[in-house]
Amino acid sequence: MLEVRELNVSVATGNTQSHLVSDVSFTLKEDQCLGILGESGSGKSVSCSAINGLLGEQFSVSGQAIFDGENLLTMPSKQRQDMRGQQIAMIMQSPMTAFNPLFTIGNQAVETIKQHQPHSTPDAKKLFCEILSKVNLKNPQYLLSKYPHELSGGMLQRIMVALALVLKPKLIIADEPTTAIDYISQREVINELQMVRERFGTSIIFVSHDLSLVSHIADSVLVMHQGKMVDYGSTQQVFNAPSSQHTRYLIDTRLKLINRFKHVMGGV
């Protein structure tokens, strides 16, 4: 469904070009989840924003991103804009800032739906309430009346999952959707994304720096470091037999933290 070939991203800094992403390639099939793993600044979010056409004019993007037979990187801007949300949805990493604080959740959901589909306002609200119920959010009418600051980060993130799902996209890009929320909310968001795959057959790109979350949800994993891909394969292959020293370092560091935690808790 999506094949990325030799994706390169650079940004103009004065009279020079700084390379942010170099030669990233991967394939995502229907009803699969790809985990993109790496520390902050490794190029994960930049790669996804480039694929989705969300980078500014100061960025230069080359390579190919073939989605359903069409190259997203050379697609006319109007066609690409229509595709965003409709066929490719994105879940941002900071739910508290992703929503406009001046409007209710209902206002923003209706605006998103009507931008892509010819629904009336009542029909758009009804559609969104149905999706909220499907992702196990109770009292959807109550949620529509709330402003973003009146809801928790975990609740907003789950609403964002529903908003991404409402237009029935083929692909959801989840850009570190669990970064700013607590552990229980993280698990709820992961469960919602897994439910989306099972119920709707939606493909997912899950971006994270958390090895445990990626191993829990992803079928395949791409590891990035300093703008380059250093490991790529099935989740089991990458975590059990990593080919790069950097991936081994990430896994070893994670294990040390777990063992240290167990040691400290055992001494309590």
Backbone as a ProteinNet text record, in pm:
[ID]
protein_1_A
[PRIMARY]
MLEVRELNVSVATGNTQSHLVSDVSFTLKEDQCLGILGESGSGKSVSCSAINGLLGEQFSVSGQAIFDGENLLTMPSKQRQDMRGQQIAMIMQSPMTAFNPLFTIGNQAVETIKQHQPHSTPDAKKLFCEILSKVNLKNPQYLLSKYPHELSGGMLQRIMVALALVLKPKLIIADEPTTAIDYISQREVINELQMVRERFGTSIIFVSHDLSLVSHIADSVLVMHQGKMVDYGSTQQVFNAPSSQHTRYLIDTRLKLINRFKHVMGGV
[TERTIARY]
81.7	0	85.8	194.8	287.4	428.8	499.6	639.6	722.6	810.4	899.3	1037.1	1088.5	1217.6	1313.7	1422.7	1533.2	1484	1408.7	1358.3	1472.7	1486.1	1587.1	1520.4	1558.4	1503.9	1619.6	1622.3	1721.9	1652.8	1718.7	1661.3	1766.9	1722	1813.8	1849.5	1978.2	2028.2	2131.5	2084.6	2172.8	2198.7	2325.7	2363.3	2392.1	2364.3	2394	2267.7	2276.1	2167.4	2209.2	2129.1	2155.3	2070.1	2134.4	2062	2001.3	1870.2	1798.9	1766.8	1736	1702.6	1771.9	1833.3	1908	1871.6	1824.3	1805.6	1721.7	1605.9	1514.4	1418.8	1409.7	1322.5	1249.4	1122.2	1045.7	918.1	853.4	727.6	624.6	502.9	393.1	276.5	235.5	124.1	-8	-117.2	-248.6	-264.2	-332	-360.5	-233	-126.5	-2.7	36.5	123.2	174.8	326.8	381.4	525.5	561.7	653.7	704.1	832.5	837.3	960.8	1018	1135.5	1194.2	1322.8	1343.3	1467.1	1456.8	1571.3	1571.5	1529.8	1512.6	1475.9	1583.5	1539.2	1633.5	1685.2	1629.5	1678	1617.2	1511.7	1450.2	1317.1	1262.7	1136.5	1021.4	997.5	884.2	903.1	1027.3	1054.9	1020.7	1055.6	1025.1	874.8	799.6	653.8	590.3	639.6	586.7	616.8	733.1	768.6	674.5	646.4	555.6	416.1	374.8	238.9	230.7	342.2	340.8	319.4	374.6	352.3	475	580.4	699.5	687.7	755.5	750.3	833.5	826.6	895	1046.4	1098.2	1242.5	1303	1217.2	1264.4	1268.9	1368.6	1378.6	1360.1	1269.9	1238.3	1258.6	1327.9	1347.6	1325.9	1316.4	1287.2	1146.5	1089.6	954.4	876.8	748	656	531.3	530	423.4	308.4	195.7	76.5	-35.3	-77.9	-181.2	-146.6	-18.9	24.9	61.2	46.9	78.7	190.6	278.8	390.9	345.3	339.3	295	386.7	513.9	611.6	603.8	542.8	527.8	381.2	294.5	151.2	118.2	28.2	-14	-65.1	-37.1	-67.6	-216.2	-304.9	-449.1	-490.2	-439.4	-471.1	-417.1	-299.3	-238.4	-315.6	-363.1	-442.2	-572.7	-635.8	-760.1	-736	-618.4	-586	-558.8	-499.7	-471	-601	-611	-733.1	-830	-848.7	-941.3	-883.7	-758.5	-696.5	-576.3	-509.5	-396.5	-423.5	-440.6	-467.8	-344.8	-333.1	-217.3	-262.3	-203.3	-226.6	-102.1	-117.4	-3.2	38.9	162.7	217.2	177.3	122.6	86.2	-61.6	-148	-291.9	-335.9	-263	-302.9	-283.4	-193.9	-169.4	-223.8	-261.9	-311.1	-451.3	-529.8	-664.7	-662.7	-751.7	-765.4	-837.6	-775	-836.5	-961.1	-985.4	-1097.6	-1227.7	-1221.2	-1340.9	-1361.5	-1486.6	-1517.9	-1469.1	-1463.7	-1426.2	-1525	-1652.2	-1754.4	-1734.7	-1703.2	-1678.9	-1564.7	-1457.7	-1339.2	-1361	-1436.5	-1466.9	-1555.5	-1657.8	-1748.6	-1673	-1583.9	-1505.6	-1420.9	-1358.1	-1274.1	-1355.8	-1468.6	-1552.1	-1608.3	-1659.4	-1722	-1620.3	-1494.3	-1391.2	-1370.2	-1400.4	-1374.4	-1500.4	-1611.6	-1733.2	-1852.8	-1951	-2065.2	-2172.6	-2135.5	-2232.1	-2287.2	-2409.6	-2462.7	-2401	-2412.8	-2356.7	-2416.8	-2551.1	-2606.9	-2558	-2547.4	-2500.7	-2353.9	-2274	-2132.1	-2116.6	-2195.4	-2191.8	-2234.1	-2338.6	-2386.5	-2279.2	-2213	-2108	-1993.1	-1953.5	-1841.8	-1878.3	-2000.7	-2045.7	-2041.5	-2077.4	-2072.1	-1928.8	-1833.5	-1692.8	-1640.8	-1678.9	-1637.1	-1683.6	-1803.3	-1855.4	-1777.6	-1736.5	-1663.5	-1524.7	-1467.4	-1337.1	-1354.5	-1473.7	-1502.6	-1497.8	-1537.4	-1550.1	-1697.6	-1727.3	-1865.8	-1913	-2042.8	-2106.2	-2049.1	-2056.1	-1997.5	-2055.8	-2186.8	-2247.4	-2185.8	-2157.9	-2093	-1953	-1879.3	-1743.1	-1743.7	-1843.5	-1851.3	-1866.1	-1925.1	-1951	-1832.1	-1727.2	-1614.6	-1505.5	-1437	-1318.4	-1197.1	-1090.4	-975.2	-919.8	-916.7	-857.6	-942.4	-1065.5	-1153.4	-1136.9	-1051.6	-1031.5	-885.7	-860.5	-723.9	-648.7	-516.9	-435.3	-468.2	-490.6	-525.1	-658.2	-756.2	-886.1	-874.7	-797.6	-778.9	-708.5	-612.6	-541.5	-635.3	-724	-820.5	-922.5	-958.7	-1047.4	-976.5	-845.5	-769.7	-764.4	-758.3	-766.2	-900.2	-1007.4	-1141.2	-1151	-1091.1	-1095.5	-1018.1	-907.2	-831.4	-910.8	-991.9	-1064.1	-1194	-1249.7	-1384.9	-1400.4	-1295.5	-1303.6	-1260.3	-1239.3	-1203.6	-1079.5	-967.5	-845.7	-787.2	-706.2	-636	-510.8	-457.1	-332.6	-343	-302	-290.1	-143.5	-91.5	44	32	76.9	69.7	207.9	225.5	356.4	374.5	436.3	459.6	331.3	224.7	95.4	88.1	189.7	183.8	285.6	352.3	462.7	417.7	308	270.8	162.3	139.7	32.2	85.9	9.6	54.4	46.2	101.6	114.7	-20.7	-120	-252.1	-313.4	-300.9	-353.9	-277.1	-146.2	-66.6	-123.7	-150.6	-204.2	-341.8	-422.1	-554.3	-542.4	-449.3	-429.6	-379.7	-285.1	-235.1	-348.3	-432.7	-546.1	-642.7	-663.9	-753.7	-696.3	-566.3	-502.8	-509.4	-489	-500.3	-643.4	-739.7	-879.6	-910.7	-853.4	-873.5	-825.2	-709.5	-655.7	-749.5	-792.6	-874.3	-1012.3	-1071.3	-1208.8	-1217	-1121.9	-1132.6	-1025	-926.3	-821.1	-729.9	-717.1	-635.1	-487.6	-402.5	-257.5	-209.3	-102.5	-55.1	96.7	144.9	286.2	291.1	357	360.8	501.7	514.3	643.7	663.2	777.4	798.8	947.3	983.2	1115.6	1106.8	985.8	961.6	963.1	1066.3	1082.2	967.1	918.8	814.7	684.3	648.7	525.6	537.1	652	671.7	664.7	730	729.4	588.6	504.9	369	274.1	295.4	196.5	244.1	376.2	427	452.9	425.2	460.9	605	647.5	784.9	836.7	969.3	1031.2	1142.4	1145.3	1254.1	1320.9	1449.7	1523.8	1603.3	1590.8	1661.2	1760.2	1870.1	1973	2043	2039.5	2103.3	2058.1	1926.3	1867.8	1880	1935.7	1954.1	1888.7	1845.8	1791.1	1907.5	1909.4	2020.1	1973.2	1842.1	1787.3	1647.6	1611.5	1477.3	1445	1329.4	1287	1165.3	1131.3	1019.2	1052.7	949.1	970.2	1055.2	1024.8	1100.7	1246.7	1269.5	1406.4	1487	1427.6	1501.1	1533.3	1437.9	1460.6	1540.7	1530	1601.7	1738.5	1753	1881.5	1910.9	1929.8	1954.6	2083.9	2081.6	2199.6	2292.3	2244.8	2328.1	2366.6	2479.2	2527.2	2434.4	2377.5	2289.8	2163.5	2103.6	1984.9	2017.5	2132	2174	2191.2	2243.1	2259.3	2123.7	2025.3	1891.5	1829.1	1842.6	1784.6	1855.6	1988.4	2064.7	2031.4	2016.8	1983.3	1846.5	1752	1617.2	1620.2	1695.9	1705.3	1770.9	1871.8	1938.5	1841.7	1759.4	1660.7	1558.8	1514	1417.2	1478	1601.5	1667.5	1694.1	1731.5	1755	1626.3	1517.3	1387.2	1347.9	1366.8	1333.5	1418.1	1545.7	1635.9	1591.4	1557.6	1514.3	1383.9	1288.9	1159.4	1173.7	1268.4	1290.4	1347.3	1414	1474.2	1381.9	1260.3	1165.8	1103.4
-120.3	0	126.3	125.4	237.6	184.9	238.5	202.5	330	346.8	463.2	420.8	495.8	461.2	578.5	557.3	653.2	794.5	806	935.4	1018.8	1140.1	1234.1	1366.4	1424.2	1553.1	1641.3	1763.5	1861	1995.1	2083.5	2213.3	2320.1	2433.7	2542.9	2617.6	2628.9	2707.7	2806	2927.1	3025.2	2986.3	2971.8	2934.4	2786.2	2709.3	2566	2484.1	2356.6	2261.9	2162.1	2152.9	2055.9	1931.9	1815.9	1691.3	1637.6	1616.9	1568.1	1419.4	1374.1	1233.3	1189.1	1071	1022.2	877.5	856.6	722.1	628.8	674.9	591.2	519.3	387.3	306.7	203.1	183.7	78.6	51.2	-59.6	-99.5	-127.5	-81.2	-106	-166.1	-285.3	-352.2	-316.2	-353.4	-327.5	-405	-341.1	-402.5	-443	-364.3	-388.6	-263.6	-283.1	-171	-170.3	-58.1	-36.5	53	9.5	92.9	161.9	293.3	368.2	409.9	358.6	371.5	453.3	537.4	615.2	723.7	775.4	879.9	1012.9	1115.6	1248.4	1299.2	1355.3	1408.5	1307.2	1185.5	1081.4	1091.5	1172.4	1190.3	1120.1	1064.1	989.4	1078.7	1186.7	1274.5	1349.4	1387.3	1457.5	1368.3	1240.7	1146.4	1135.2	1123.2	1110.5	1238.8	1353.5	1481.7	1499.9	1452.8	1461.3	1375.9	1255	1166	1227	1294.1	1349.4	1492.5	1547.9	1681.1	1793.4	1779.4	1878.9	1963.7	1950.9	2032	2164.9	2267.3	2400.1	2410.3	2526.9	2547.6	2546.4	2568.5	2569.1	2428.9	2327.7	2189.1	2139	2058.4	1991.9	1842.4	1782.9	1641.1	1572.6	1458.5	1380.8	1233.4	1154.4	1012.7	983.5	875.1	836.5	787.3	815.8	761.4	718.6	593.9	543.6	493.2	562.6	527.9	493.3	367.3	320.7	355.9	339.4	358.1	499.4	597	735.3	786	866.8	922.2	1046.2	1035.8	1148	1268.7	1245.2	1354.8	1441.6	1390.7	1470.6	1502.4	1467.3	1489.7	1639.1	1691.3	1832	1861.9	1982	2016.6	2002.6	2037.9	2028	1881.2	1794.3	1651.5	1594.1	1638.1	1588.7	1636.7	1759.7	1814	1737.7	1703.2	1626.4	1486.5	1430.5	1296	1293.5	1404.1	1411.2	1413.1	1328.4	1319.2	1219.6	1226.6	1137.4	996.5	985.1	854.1	833.1	943.5	936.1	1031.6	977.1	1059.6	1060.4	1164.7	1177.3	1206.6	1135.1	1159.4	1227.5	1349.5	1427.4	1386	1421.9	1374.3	1458.2	1576.8	1661	1698.1	1617.9	1642.8	1775.8	1825.1	1949.4	2071	2060.6	2171.9	2145.4	2020.6	1987.8	2043.8	2058.3	2112.8	2263.9	2334.9	2479.3	2506.7	2579.3	2600.7	2688.5	2758.2	2851.8	2786.1	2661.3	2594.3	2461.4	2418.5	2290.7	2175.3	2058.6	1937.7	1915.1	1938.6	1920.5	2012.9	2140.1	2235.9	2188.9	2142.9	2104.3	1973.9	1882.6	1757.5	1783.2	1866.4	1897.6	1967.3	2060.5	2131.1	2033.4	1937.8	1838.6	1750.9	1703.3	1614.2	1685.7	1807.3	1880.7	1927.9	1936.6	1975.3	1867.5	1742.8	1631.1	1563.6	1577.3	1508.6	1603.5	1587.4	1680.2	1649.8	1657.2	1632	1763.4	1758.7	1871.3	1867.2	1978.5	1982.1	1874.7	1856.6	1749.2	1610.4	1585.6	1454.6	1432.4	1539.8	1528.7	1497.8	1562.2	1534.9	1391.5	1345.5	1209.4	1108.1	1133.3	1044.1	1037.1	1153.4	1155.7	1087.9	1106	1038.6	886.8	838.5	694.8	643.6	720.7	679.4	684.1	787.6	796.9	674.3	629.9	511.1	386.5	380.5	262.6	251.2	364.5	358	364.5	321.4	302.1	430.3	542.2	668.3	689	699.4	712.2	857.8	875.4	1008.6	1098.3	1055	1133.7	1273.8	1289.8	1422.4	1516.7	1464.8	1543.1	1586	1494.2	1525.8	1633.7	1629.8	1729.8	1870.9	1884.8	2017.6	2074	1993.7	2034.4	2104.5	2198	2261	2173.7	2180.2	2093.3	2098	2217.7	2227.7	2160.2	2125.1	2061.2	1908.8	1856	1712.1	1677.3	1556.2	1511.7	1483.8	1475.2	1446	1310.3	1210.8	1078.4	1077.2	1150.8	1159	1229.8	1338.8	1410.8	1323.7	1242.7	1157	1052.3	997.9	899.7	965.4	1091.2	1165.2	1189.5	1214.1	1235.3	1108.1	992.4	865.2	855.2	892.2	888.5	986	1102.9	1203.5	1156.6	1085.5	1029.9	920.3	848.3	733.4	770.3	886.4	919.4	921.9	953.5	958.5	826.8	724.4	589.4	590.2	642	645.2	505.4	489.9	362.8	354.7	472.1	476.5	581.6	544.1	638.6	648.2	770.8	795.5	848.8	769.4	807.8	853.6	985.7	1043.9	1059.9	962.4	959.9	995.5	919.5	955.1	933.1	869.6	840.4	920.2	1017	1087.1	1166.2	1238.8	1335.1	1285	1151.6	1100	991.9	961.2	866.2	722.8	631.4	491.6	428.6	450.3	389.2	441.6	573.4	631.2	580.5	557.6	501.2	366.9	280.8	149	158.8	254	271.9	313.6	406.4	451.5	335.9	256.6	141.3	42.3	19.2	-72	-19.2	113.2	172	153.8	174.7	159.4	14.4	-79.1	-219.6	-254.6	-196.9	-219.6	-164.1	-47.4	13	-81.6	-141	-236.3	-354.9	-411.4	-532.4	-506.3	-392.7	-366.2	-304	-217.2	-142.3	-178.5	-260.2	-299.5	-184.6	-85.4	32.2	2.2	45.4	33.2	147.9	123.7	223.3	235.7	359.2	386.5	442.7	370.8	408.7	457	586.9	648.6	660.4	614.4	618.6	602.6	639.9	608.8	500.4	446.9	347.4	207.2	130.6	-2.7	-95.5	-87	-179.8	-156.2	-29.7	0.5	-44.6	-19	-59.1	-210.9	-283.5	-429.5	-485.1	-409.8	-455.1	-439.9	-338.3	-306.7	-332.7	-331	-329.9	-469.6	-487.9	-610.4	-604.4	-485.1	-463.5	-335	-321.7	-208.6	-150.2	-17.5	56.2	139.7	121.8	196.1	306	430.3	544.1	602.4	652.9	716.3	821.5	946.5	1059.3	1069.6	1053.1	1073	956.1	844.7	728.9	605.9	514.5	388.2	293.1	238.2	150.1	6.2	-15.7	-151.3	-151.6	-262.1	-273.3	-420.6	-461.4	-599.9	-627.7	-755.5	-792.3	-754.6	-734.1	-693.7	-796.4	-923	-1028.7	-1027.6	-1008.6	-1008.6	-892.1	-771.9	-652.8	-657.9	-704	-704.1	-825	-938	-1057.3	-1073.5	-1020.5	-1032.9	-903.8	-791.6	-663.3	-666.5	-598.2	-598.8	-481.4	-379.3	-260.9	-247.2	-185.7	-162.2	-67.5	30.2	127.2	60.7	-30.4	-100.5	-185.2	-252.6	-331.5	-241.8	-120.7	-25.6	14.2	41.4	79	-34.5	-157.7	-272.5	-295.6	-288.7	-309.6	-202.7	-77.3	31.4	9.2	-34.9	-64	-175.6	-281	-393	-350.5	-264.7	-216.7	-136.3	-53.5	24.6	-66.3	-170	-262.8	-337.2	-384.9	-458.7	-369.1	-243.6	-150.3	-122.6	-107.5	-83.6	-202.9	-323.5	-442.5	-450.8	-415	-418.2	-319.7	-196.8	-94.4	-134.1	-183.3	-223.1	-342.7	-430	-545.4	-510.3	-392.3	-348.8	-265.6	-237.4	-155.9	-236.7
0	0	0	79.6	82.8	68.9	-28.2	-47.2	-54.3	41.2	47	-1.9	-98.7	-158.5	-148.4	-79.5	-71	-38.1	67.7	112.8	170.1	119	167.2	201.3	315	357.4	403.2	352.3	396.4	417.8	491.8	521.5	495.3	440.6	410.7	538.2	565.9	679	625.9	598.4	536.2	392.3	357.8	221.9	207.1	310	305.9	329.2	290.7	312.9	420.1	524.9	631.2	606.3	600.8	574.9	704	702.1	819.5	809.5	688.2	665.2	536.8	540.9	424.7	393	271.5	214.1	301	342.7	420	324.6	339.1	253.5	337.9	308.1	375.7	297.3	332.1	269.5	378.5	355.6	449	371.1	412.7	346.7	416.5	353.8	412.8	543.2	639.5	768.7	842.6	827.1	900.3	977.8	1077.4	1155.2	1147.6	1105.1	1104.4	1221.2	1304.7	1412.2	1369.2	1383.8	1356.7	1490.9	1521.3	1653.7	1646.9	1747.6	1753.5	1859.4	1901.2	2001.8	1939.4	2022.6	1973.9	1878.3	1765.1	1667.5	1567.7	1571.1	1479.7	1340.7	1325.9	1194.2	1176.8	1284.5	1275.1	1229	1304.4	1275	1143.7	1114.4	988.2	869.9	878.9	771.5	748.4	857.7	845.2	792.4	838.3	789.7	641.8	597.2	455.1	371.4	418.7	347	337.2	444.1	448.9	395.4	349.5	289.3	388.2	508.6	613.4	643.4	564	585.3	511.5	562.8	502.4	375.3	312.5	185.2	198.5	321	340.1	336.4	336.9	332.6	188.2	158.5	28.5	49.9	-27.8	-13	-147.4	-145.2	-268	-237.5	-343.5	-330.1	-378.8	-333	-372.5	-250.9	-249.7	-149.8	-226.1	-269.6	-355.3	-268.6	-275.7	-198.7	-295.8	-293.3	-387.2	-531.4	-565.7	-703.4	-742.4	-652.4	-682.6	-591.6	-648.6	-572	-496.3	-364.4	-282.1	-295.1	-320	-318.8	-443.9	-550.5	-673.1	-703.1	-614.4	-633.1	-622.6	-706.2	-693.6	-553.3	-503.8	-364.8	-332.1	-426.4	-401.1	-384.3	-469.7	-459.9	-329.8	-293	-169	-46.7	-52.4	57.3	73.7	-39.3	-34.3	22.3	-6.1	40.3	190.4	241.1	384.6	463.4	561	639.8	578.7	446.5	378.8	367.1	320	302.7	393.5	430.5	522.5	638	755.9	874.2	964	1046.1	1133.9	1276.5	1370.8	1512.5	1567.5	1617.2	1662.6	1803.1	1840.7	1967.2	2087.4	2067.6	2180.8	2172.9	2235.4	2223.5	2283.4	2384	2449.1	2357.9	2260.7	2168.6	2027.8	1998.8	1864.3	1840.7	1947.5	1934.5	1959	1890.4	1908.2	2040.7	2133.7	2265.4	2262.1	2150.3	2143.5	2099.7	2055.9	2005.3	2076	2082.8	2145.7	2057.8	2118.9	2044.6	1929.8	1956.4	1853.4	1735.1	1760.8	1652.9	1562.5	1625.6	1549.3	1473.4	1532.4	1463.6	1341.8	1358.9	1248.1	1134.1	1168.6	1067	986.1	1054.6	987	893.8	941.1	861.1	738.7	757.8	646.6	544.2	582.5	486.4	381.1	417	325.8	274	347.3	306.4	314.8	224.8	219	322.4	450.4	557.3	611.6	658	733.6	873.5	947.7	1082.8	1173.1	1176.3	1260.3	1220.2	1088.9	1042.6	1078.9	1069.6	1105.2	1253.7	1337.9	1481.8	1511.4	1442.8	1462.9	1423.5	1310.4	1262.7	1363.1	1416.1	1509	1640.5	1684.9	1807.2	1790.7	1671.8	1645.6	1655.3	1600.6	1605.9	1749.2	1823.9	1964.1	2042.1	2014.5	2082.3	2042.5	1916.6	1868.8	1930	1972.8	2039.8	2191.9	2235.2	2377.9	2460.2	2401.1	2475	2507.6	2635.5	2680.2	2675.4	2670.3	2668.3	2557.2	2432.2	2323.5	2310.4	2334.2	2325.2	2428	2544.8	2650.6	2606.6	2544.6	2499.8	2391.4	2303.5	2196.5	2251.6	2366.3	2422.6	2500	2517.8	2601	2520	2586.5	2529.6	2564.2	2485.2	2508.1	2650.2	2712	2845.4	2953	2918.5	3016.2	3018.4	2930.4	2921.9	2948	2993.2	3021	2891.3	2902.5	2785.2	2725.7	2811.8	2762.5	2689.7	2741.2	2676.3	2540.8	2536.9	2410.7	2306.9	2351.8	2257	2197.9	2279.7	2229.8	2136.5	2165.9	2075.3	1942.9	1948.9	1826.3	1741.9	1808.1	1736.5	1664.4	1734.7	1674.8	1557.2	1572.6	1467	1343.8	1368.2	1255.9	1185.8	1262.7	1209.8	1139.3	1169.2	1126.4	974.7	901.8	755.6	690.8	773.9	728.5	638.7	690	608.6	591.5	488.8	468.6	555.5	590.6	666.8	776.8	897.6	1008.1	1048.1	1050.8	1099.4	1241.2	1337	1479.1	1523	1532.8	1562.4	1713.7	1775.8	1920.5	1997.9	1975.6	2035.4	2186	2245.2	2388.7	2469.5	2406.9	2472.8	2594.6	2583.2	2687.1	2781	2784.3	2868.9	2963	3066.3	3168.2	3117.7	3198.5	3156	3123.8	3209.4	3186.8	3056.8	3033.7	2909.8	2788.3	2804.2	2695.1	2651.7	2749.3	2718.6	2652.5	2695.6	2635.9	2489.4	2460.6	2323.2	2236.2	2288	2213.7	2185.3	2285.5	2266.7	2161.5	2160.8	2060.1	1919.5	1905	1773.7	1726.7	1818.6	1781.8	1742.3	1812.9	1778.5	1639.5	1608.3	1476.3	1366.9	1386.7	1288.2	1271.1	1383.1	1378.1	1318.1	1353.9	1311.5	1172.9	1139.1	1014.2	911.2	949.8	856.3	817.8	905.5	877.3	901.3	809.9	829.4	916.4	992.4	1088.9	1081.4	1084.1	1111.2	1252.1	1341.7	1483	1516.3	1543.9	1571.2	1721.1	1771.9	1915.6	1948.7	2071.2	2123.7	2230	2251.5	2354.8	2294.5	2327.5	2269.4	2305	2430	2472.9	2397.4	2374.8	2301.8	2155.9	2095.4	1955.8	1943.1	2034.4	2027.8	2047.8	2118.3	2150.1	2031.8	1948	1844.7	1702	1678	1540.5	1485.5	1355	1283.6	1235.3	1195.8	1151.9	1213.4	1219.4	1287.6	1200.3	1195.1	1131.3	1240.1	1259.5	1361.5	1294	1346.2	1289.1	1389.2	1334.9	1417.6	1333.1	1381.4	1312.4	1166.8	1145.7	1013.7	918.5	964.4	877.4	938.8	851.2	900.4	927.1	1048.2	1086.7	1105.3	1110	1121.6	1062.4	998.6	941.6	922	969.2	952.8	1038.1	1051.6	1137.7	1281.4	1363	1502.2	1576.2	1556.1	1623.3	1579.9	1450.5	1398.9	1454.3	1453	1495.8	1644.9	1727.1	1871.5	1920.4	1850.1	1894.2	1829.1	1707.2	1637.3	1560.7	1633.4	1565.7	1485.8	1372.3	1285.7	1311.7	1383.9	1406	1552.8	1574.5	1710.3	1785.4	1713	1778.9	1831.8	1753.5	1799.9	1922	1920.5	2037.2	2159.7	2137.9	2247.8	2305.7	2220.1	2267.2	2348.7	2299.5	2369	2502.2	2501.7	2625.6	2729.6	2684.3	2776.3	2838.2	2757.1	2806.9	2912	2883.9	2977.5	3108.7	3100.2	3221.5	3308.6	3244.3	3319.4	3387.6	3315.4	3372.6	3491.9	3474.3	3581.9	3702.3	3676.5	3785.2	3861.9	3786.9	3849.9	3938.4	3884.3	3961.9	4088.3	4076.6	4191.7	4299	4254.9	4349.7	4416.7	4338	4393	4485.3	4453.8	4537.7	4672.6	4677.6	4803	4888.1	4834.6	4911.4	5024.5
[MASK]
++++++++++++++++++++++++++++++++++++++++++++++++++++++++++++++++++++++++++++++++++++++++++++++++++++++++++++++++++++++++++++++++++++++++++++++++++++++++++++++++++++++++++++++++++++++++++++++++++++++++++++++++++++++++++++++++++++++++++++++++++++++++++++++++++++++++++++

